[in-house]
Amino acid sequence: MAAAQEMLAKAQEQLASQTVEGTAGGGAVKITMNGEHKILGIALQPEVVDPEDVEMLQDLILAAVGDAHERASELQSQSFGAITGGLNLPGLNLG
């Protein structure tokens, strides 16, 4: 059991250091997130910042966050899947 806990701890450390990028609007909005679903950065192309259409920018940011979240969840599944054999164990928060 200790070996499994050690493997899980190592996988969590690796997830914290790995990043994914979610995009929306053809790359006009980019979100960088780590494997633990923590947002590390947001990049906006100047043309997407329109004071007359703030709602569009909000929608693009939400879409990019969703995209990054999906990619981080895939990263988690790959990392923990090798350890757990694909089981969805309670308390691991795998997505």
JOHU-V635517 format. One line per field, one symbol per residue. phi: phi as a letter, one per 30 degrees, with the letter a starting at -180 (. if undefined). psi: psi as a letter, one per 40 degrees, with the letter a starting at -180 (. if undefined). burial: I if it has 16 or more other C-alpha atoms within 10 Angstrom, else O. A space follows every 10 residues. Layout:
phi->???
psi->???
burial->???
//
This chain:
phi->.ddddddddd ddddddccbb bcbaiijdbb ccbcdcicdc abbbdeddcc edbddddedd dddddddddd dddddddddd dddciidcdd idhck
psi->dddddddddd ddddddeiii hiiiffedhh hhiieefhhd ihhhideegh degddddddd dddddddddd dddddddddd dddefeighi eegf.
burial->OOOOOOOIOO IIOIIOOOII IIIIIOOIII IIIIIIIOIO OIOOOOOOOO OOOOOOIOOI IIIIIIIIII IIIIIIIOII OOOOOOOOOO OOOII
//
